[in-house]
Amino acid sequence: MSKQKILVTGCSSFIGCEISKKLMELGWDVIGVTRTNVDANSSYGKRIRLLNRNSNFDLRKLDLLNNDLQPRDFRNVKYIVHHAAYVGNGATSFEDTTAIETNILSTLKII
């Protein structure tokens, strides 16, 4: 029997990265989804490089709002941890339209 797969959106965030690491420790194959520039020398890029060191991690650089997710990304996936979300950028007020597009529409696309 092959390992079970789980898809984690928002894997470049602190919590998404920790969830992905723990799942891999438990023996899961993790498909990590992020729209972040994985080459950036930011905390997001550093977390992705850390996850990519694991043989049971498969990165998908996708933007859920642009319909980038394909059926092949769900092949043999047992569960989905949808952690990608918009929470504001801290410098301006929370934008309702962006929050709806990111949090609700991307969830509906995954379902």
C-alpha positions in Angstrom: 0.0 0.0 0.0 1.3 3.4 -0.9 1.6 6.2 1.6 -1.5 8.4 2.1 -1.4 11.9 0.7 -2.6 15.1 2.2 -2.8 18.5 0.5 -1.9 21.6 2.6 -2.7 25.0 1.2 -0.8 28.0 2.7 2.2 25.8 3.5 4.6 28.7 3.4 3.0 30.4 6.4 4.4 29.6 9.9 1.4 27.5 10.9 1.1 25.8 7.4 4.7 24.9 7.5 4.5 23.4 11.0 1.4 21.4 10.0 3.2 20.1 7.0 6.3 19.1 9.0 4.2 17.3 11.6 2.2 15.4 9.0 5.5 14.3 7.3 6.8 13.2 10.7 3.6 11.1 11.0 4.3 9.4 7.7 2.1 11.4 5.3 3.1 12.4 1.8 2.4 16.2 1.8 1.4 18.2 -1.3 2.1 21.8 -0.3 0.4 24.6 -2.1 1.6 28.2 -2.0 1.4 31.3 -4.1 4.4 32.8 -2.4 7.7 33.4 -4.3 9.5 30.4 -3.0 12.9 31.8 -4.2 12.5 34.9 -2.1 14.9 35.4 0.8 11.9 35.9 3.2 10.6 33.8 6.0 8.1 32.3 3.5 10.8 31.3 1.1 13.0 29.9 3.9 10.1 27.7 5.1 9.5 26.3 1.7 13.2 25.5 1.2 13.0 23.7 4.6 10.0 21.7 3.5 11.5 20.9 0.2 14.4 19.0 1.9 11.9 16.2 2.7 11.4 13.4 0.2 7.7 13.1 1.1 7.0 16.8 0.3 5.8 17.9 -3.1 5.4 21.6 -3.7 2.8 23.2 -6.0 3.3 26.9 -6.7 -0.3 27.8 -7.4 -2.7 30.7 -6.9 -6.1 29.4 -6.0 -7.7 32.6 -7.1 -6.5 32.1 -10.7 -7.8 28.6 -11.1 -4.3 27.1 -11.1 -5.3 24.0 -9.2 -5.7 21.0 -11.5 -7.4 17.6 -10.9 -3.9 16.0 -10.9 -3.1 18.0 -7.8 -5.8 16.0 -6.0 -4.8 12.5 -7.3 -4.8 10.1 -4.4 -5.3 12.8 -1.8 -7.0 11.5 1.3 -7.5 14.9 3.1 -7.1 18.6 2.5 -5.9 21.1 5.1 -7.0 24.4 3.7 -4.9 26.9 5.5 -4.5 29.6 2.9 -6.2 32.7 3.9 -6.1 36.5 3.7 -5.8 38.2 7.1 -4.8 41.7 5.9 -1.3 43.1 5.5 -1.1 44.9 8.8 -0.4 48.3 7.2 -4.0 49.0 6.0 -7.5 48.2 7.0 -8.9 44.7 6.3 -10.2 44.6 2.8 -13.5 42.7 2.7 -13.5 42.0 -1.1 -10.0 40.6 -0.9 -10.9 38.5 2.1 -14.0 37.1 0.4 -12.0 36.3 -2.8 -9.2 34.6 -0.9 -10.9 32.9 1.9 -14.3 31.9 0.5 -13.9 31.6 -3.3 -10.7 29.6 -3.0 -12.4 27.3 -0.5 -15.3 26.7 -2.9 -12.8 25.9 -5.7 -11.1 23.3 -3.6 -14.5 21.7 -2.7 
